[in-house]
Amino acid sequence: MSREFDIVVYGATGFVGELTARYLAEKAPDGTRIALAGRSETKLAATRRRLPERAASWPLVIADAQSPASLDALCARTRVVCTTVGPYLRYGENLVVAAASAGTDYVDLTGEVPFVHFSIAKADETARATGARIVHSCGFDSVPSDLGAFVLYQAVTEADAGELTDTTMVLTSMRGGLSGGTVDSMRVIAEQAKDAGTRQLLLNPQALSGSPGETPSAEMSSEPSDIAPVDAKKVDPSLRGTLAPFFMSSYNTRVVRRSNALLDGAYGAGFRYQEAMAVGSVPGLSTVLAGLVSVGTGAFLGAMSFRPTRSLLDRVLPKPGQGPSEQSRNAGHFVTQTFTRTSTGRRFRSQMRASGDPGYKATAVMLGESALALALDRDRLPEHSGVLTPAVGIGEVLVDRLRTAGFVIEAHELH
């Protein structure tokens, strides 16, 4: 592919966009051709001046989310477009179509089910025809979830231990803040959810598992609940207490199920997937805390959908483009563990662990390495095109890159 750039960071003037550009300036191999893109040349130039010296010569590309022609021109110039411009339901539709049409690989940070559903409907067939890899959710949503299940599947397969059955990712430890971009996406989805069709899509556990025009019809009871507390011992005998629902479960679970669907059900005929988070191992106390999280999650989502209460929340929640200090970002971390019992009765666990605020510093690493993998490791990538997930679109290449970047990613049998 003869293109002017290897990677264009679109949205480089935003908080996470600049963090991602900084990561690439620090870690991309010499000779990697990178450009910064956004609406304002003045703001892009200011961003570039704040980056390490290596970025001083990076070109600036002017493109507007509301101008399909400018996005077509952007995508025609690069092998990979790396976008942090969200909410994607509001600003992402034209870009994903432009990338698919140009045969340009694409990575983003979306956590929005309706946007990915749109992408499947409008871009999947085109991307398959052009060879583009449209890889959504390459940050904290949903790399730990998707790669956690993927390396677990690899370990089970290598051990000839049967298939995955009931599988649960547990966020066992995390320190970090909620990003302004994530909050803004919640605002948009809350508005969209007032539509009956969108609500039905959001409640469908297989909402992202189909092909264009073919959304699988699935009862909510066919998969574990996204908002109910979980008995830890039922996840694995090594665990104690009650697990709380994980606030991004209703998105991440759909991504993992799409990976399984794209792999033709390779994880197993009895594969069922859920996510939860640890709130302590003391049985009584953890049960109370898990119940409070469950109620609080429902109340928060309800408040976000009701204009008066959303206005009150807007006063205290972070705004788009806002984020924590460098000191806070460096002090963050996350640990996820994914447990399964196989069809032969054997128990396995995978783990992902990384330093840095999950939604900011660690996300910049995950997104940056995803873009570098697509741009520089094309001969090693899985032979898939279309609207993909991190596990299916990048897979083992991303696992290797994240390990090199300092992430701990492992899977083994439990005894």
Number of C-alpha atoms within 10 A of each C-alpha: 8 9 14 13 21 22 28 29 27 29 25 28 27 22 19 28 26 24 21 28 29 23 19 26 21 14 14 18 11 8 7 15 18 24 24 26 25 23 17 15 16 12 14 22 16 12 19 25 12 12 18 14 12 14 20 13 10 17 16 20 20 16 22 19 21 14 11 16 14 19 21 19 16 24 27 20 20 25 26 31 30 28 28 26 25 22 23 26 18 14 14 21 19 20 28 33 22 24 29 30 21 21 25 27 27 29 28 25 29 28 27 24 21 20 20 26 21 18 25 26 18 18 25 24 19 22 26 18 14 17 19 26 28 31 28 27 24 29 26 25 25 28 27 27 28 27 27 27 31 24 24 25 25 15 19 25 15 10 11 10 19 18 21 29 20 19 24 28 27 24 24 18 14 19 16 19 16 15 21 19 26 20 18 19 20 18 19 17 24 21 15 17 17 12 10 10 10 17 15 12 18 21 14 21 27 24 24 29 21 18 17 16 11 12 17 14 13 13 11 13 9 11 17 18 17 24 23 17 24 25 17 23 13 13 22 19 9 10 14 18 20 28 31 30 28 24 18 16 22 22 21 26 26 23 31 28 26 24 26 22 17 20 13 10 14 15 25 17 11 14 20 18 26 27 28 28 26 24 21 18 15 11 14 11 14 21 21 15 18 27 20 14 22 19 15 12 16 14 12 13 16 13 17 23 20 13 13 10 13 18 12 12 14 14 9 8 15 19 15 19 14 14 20 16 9 12 10 16 21 17 14 20 19 21 18 23 24 29 26 29 24 22 17 12 13 16 19 23 25 24 25 23 19 23 19 23 26 27 26 28 26 24 23 28 28 29 27 28 26 29 30 23 21 27 21 17 13 13 9 13 17 14 12 17 23 24 30 26 27 29 30 25 27 25 20 19 20 25 25 14 17 20 15 11 14 12 18 15 20 17 22 16 17 14 7
